[in-house]
Amino acid sequence: MAVLALLWGSTFLWIELALRGLSPLQVTFVRCLLGALVLTVACYASGRRLPRGRTVWRHIVVAAFFCNALPFALFSLGQQTVDSGLAGVLNATTPLWSIALGLALGSERGLRPVRLTGLLLGFAGTTLILAPWQSAGATGWGALAILGAAASYAVAFTYMGRTLVRRGTPTISLSAAQLIAASGLTAVALPVGGLESIDPGPVVVVAALVLSVFCTAITFHLTYRIINDEGATNAAVVGYLLPVVSVLLGAVVLGEGLSVRVVLGMAVVLVGVGMTRRKDPTATAPARTGEAEAQAEAEAEAEAEAQAQAQERKQQEVADSAAHPEDTPAQATPLRDEPSDLPATRRPALETAG
């Protein structure tokens, strides 16, 4: 998870550099296309293949829209007016959106006071960063776009956890297929704002390559692995480790500065997210994610059905034994096939003699 946080946190720096020569949609298309190429090669090199079947591809296209095409475009659009460090801070709200989505869907039940307080604190810190009371805030529409990207991640992680992972398809196959789908979705949008002239300087080329290979292909595959191994909520938690990386890189590499208000808002957001991750000390078992609950329910149903079938077979055997006692092993004799027209009084004698 630390590696994922480091790679993901540096994403905003590379987006900032790539935007110096590419439009937002061009940045989105390049990172999806090159990322898809890297993962597809890795998929086949590992002996895997891309998923098959209409149903799984429908789920992949939906996940590609919410996890790749839409948030990648929103981040690039937002960073036209928002510094890379602040973009990482706003992206840290992903776990908050995940909890809010869970409440809306009913998967988050009995939210404890400490987690509810953390949720409210997180959004209060976000409001402090946005400063809507200022006519010319430091964020504006760009910050709203990044918040939309963070919320889109939350939707995607939940959807991927419920429809794609733990369904028998390797994560490398899913991540490659999803970036392929995202490339197609982004290509459709290119005529809208992606046909501008480009300025492919060395910095832009390097930034695009690092963004595509490390911050998209590798990061996205690691995210899929975490969703598969630990659940969608834990994957979203990586979001609150990002600000440290993004703010440090923005300050050191790009010379970005943060106001006292933004720093305070960032601290409030991180405290709030940390509170939402606190476990219930009275709980005897860890809380299950939505996909884990579904799997547990399926296993319980299968076990109950097997037990019912075993009980039914046992009852049938008892009934058959009562109806045909001569067929039981204890009474089976070579003479039981005697003609049925023998007198009833002779049958016990014959059986005894046998």
C-alpha positions, 0 to 999 in steps of 0.5 A: 500500500505504501508503494501505491501511495507513493506512485499515486501521490506523484501522479499530480506532479506528472499531470502538471508537467504533462499539461505544459504541452498537452491538453487535458483530454490528450493527457487522459488519452495518452495515459490510458492508451500507453497504460493499456499497452503496458498491461496488455503486454504484461497480461499475455507475458504472464500466460493470461488473456483478456476476459471474454463474455459480454457480461464481464465486458459490460461491467468493465466498460462501466468501471472504466468510465468511473475509474479511468476515463472520467476521473483522469479527465477531471484531474487534468481539467482541474489541475489547470487552475489547482496546484498539484499538491492541493489536487492530492489533498482534495483526492484524499476525500475519496474514502469520505465519498466511499462512506457516503455512498455506502450510507446511500446504498445501505451497505454502511449500517449503524455508523458509529458516532466516531466515524460519523464525526470523522465524515462530517469533519472531512467534508468540513475540511474540504469546505475550508479548502474550497472557501466558497465564501471568497469571491476569488478562491484559490480553487474555483471550478478546478477544485470542484472537478477534482472533488468530482474525480474523487467521488468517481473513484469511490463509485468505481471502487464499490462497483469493481468490488461487487461486479468484477473482482473475485469472479475467477478472472485474474486482476492483470486481465481485468486491469488491462481490459479496463484501460483498453475500454477507457482508451476507447471511451476517451478516444470518442471524446477527443474531437470535443477538446483533444485535437489541439496542437501539442508541444512535445518537449522533453519534459512533457514526453518524460512526464507522459511516459512516467504518468502512463507506465508507473502512475497509471498502469502499475498503480491501477493494477496495484489498486485492483489487487488491493480491491481483490485482496482487502476490499474496496474500502481499503483501496479508497483509504490509500487516498488519505496517504496521498497528500503527504506525497503530492504536497512534498513533491509540489513544494520541492519540484514545482515550488508550490506554496500552500496558504494557512487556510489550505494547510488547516483544511488539509489537516482537518480532512486527514483527521476526519478520514482517520476517524472514519477508519477507526475500528469498533473496539467492541466488535468481535469480528472485522467488518466485511466489505460488500463483496465479502458479505456476498461471498459469505452469503453464497457460501452459507447458502451452498452449505445449507443446501448441501446439508439439506440434501444430505438430510433428505438422502438420509431420510429417504434411506430410512424410509426405504429400509422401513418399506423393504426390510428384506433389502437391508444388508443384515437380512440379505441372503441368497434365498431371498429371491425365492419364488413369491408363491411360497407359502408365507409360513415357509419363508421365515423357515427358509430364511432361518435355514439360510 
